């Protein structure tokens, strides 16, 4: 097939288009694809404008176009003003982005005042679908050590597994090899929260046989195990699975942190 | 000729880093239902296919080492699996044609399965966790295979062009032995 160059190229183009559509459709909500509306608008607007112009002309509303020279100089002024405003807008956008990051840091630090923390950016994410680790931009030079807990504004993220002088590798709680000792907030029952391949769920196992766990109950770290401090939010119970054998009972937990959108974190130093 | 070989080897290392940045940035949001492709498998397979077993294994191990030290939990797991993929690529080259598109798609699918399942099992042994949620594992794997196949179809003409050029340099002495 590749010998037929034309056919091959068309085939590749069609495949690329299908791939892009597939990715967009599988990842976005209708509100996220407003740019499609914008693109359609770009095509429709000139026709719409022409139509409106004609309509105005026919209905006698043409006075607006009489003084062309005056309009042209006004247009030049407006263009200049517009480019100045655009420049200012760009500067403001940069300041806004900076402000958001600083606010995030501030919110995080204020929320966890009892801990000494270091803010960090995620600079690299895992390339595999079957594990969940990431690299942050702080390392041993900033006082980061192995096994330090990492949190975000909504709750627990994971812990540091290895450190270099300027970076640190963090294993998240959704990694299949992660296990966190947790406590159900309303009943006080203990369990072990394990990660899974799925990015939006955790599995709470080793629940005691007499435990009465409730859906939508929040779970927090219990402080056992020596890595994670007590009382850090992990998520909410989304489903309870009762198996034939009572000791196999487990609960599906929805993590409080959205790991797909995570960008800034705090490392608990003390 | 040696100079050319060195240049190609350096280019192949550079290609790895380009793919690494693509995989950890671009493909972390350009996903199909949240699943990323695995282009390292495709790269190791094609190196095995065009450069032979020896180079396939070597580059697989080097790539795996980079990958393990950049984002992995332990050195050696990705090295082992990517090395195996390179080796498989070399064996496939001896027995099958590289020009058949269906064959290439099947190779990519099989090597993706071998790499991911092998890596998952080794990780579960080393990091001591149970293999659970087989249904999610299969679903993830199927989507990843489809994604890998689509990417292969798109870039195959390019790989083929570059691959035959590189093959000509690396296999200059034994190129005829394949046919006699």
HADDOCK unambig.tbl for C-alpha pairs under 7 A between the chains (distance, minus, plus):
assign (segid A and resid 12 and name CA) (segid B and resid 154 and name CA) 5.56 0.50 0.50
assign (segid A and resid 16 and name CA) (segid B and resid 154 and name CA) 6.96 0.50 0.50
assign (segid A and resid 22 and name CA) (segid B and resid 32 and name CA) 6.83 0.50 0.50
assign (segid A and resid 23 and name CA) (segid B and resid 30 and name CA) 6.34 0.50 0.50
assign (segid A and resid 23 and name CA) (segid B and resid 31 and name CA) 5.81 0.50 0.50
assign (segid A and resid 23 and name CA) (segid B and resid 32 and name CA) 5.01 0.50 0.50
assign (segid A and resid 26 and name CA) (segid B and resid 32 and name CA) 6.03 0.50 0.50
assign (segid A and resid 26 and name CA) (segid B and resid 33 and name CA) 5.22 0.50 0.50
assign (segid A and resid 27 and name CA) (segid B and resid 33 and name CA) 6.20 0.50 0.50
assign (segid A and resid 124 and name CA) (segid B and resid 24 and name CA) 6.42 0.50 0.50
assign (segid A and resid 125 and name CA) (segid B and resid 24 and name CA) 5.50 0.50 0.50
assign (segid A and resid 126 and name CA) (segid B and resid 24 and name CA) 6.26 0.50 0.50
assign (segid A and resid 126 and name CA) (segid B and resid 71 and name CA) 6.15 0.50 0.50
assign (segid A and resid 127 and name CA) (segid B and resid 23 and name CA) 5.78 0.50 0.50
assign (segid A and resid 127 and name CA) (segid B and resid 24 and name CA) 5.18 0.50 0.50
assign (segid A and resid 129 and name CA) (segid B and resid 35 and name CA) 6.37 0.50 0.50
assign (segid A and resid 129 and name CA) (segid B and resid 36 and name CA) 6.36 0.50 0.50
assign (segid A and resid 134 and name CA) (segid B and resid 71 and name CA) 6.99 0.50 0.50
assign (segid A and resid 177 and name CA) (segid B and resid 127 and name CA) 6.11 0.50 0.50
assign (segid A and resid 177 and name CA) (segid B and resid 129 and name CA) 5.42 0.50 0.50
assign (segid A and resid 197 and name CA) (segid B and resid 137 and name CA) 6.96 0.50 0.50
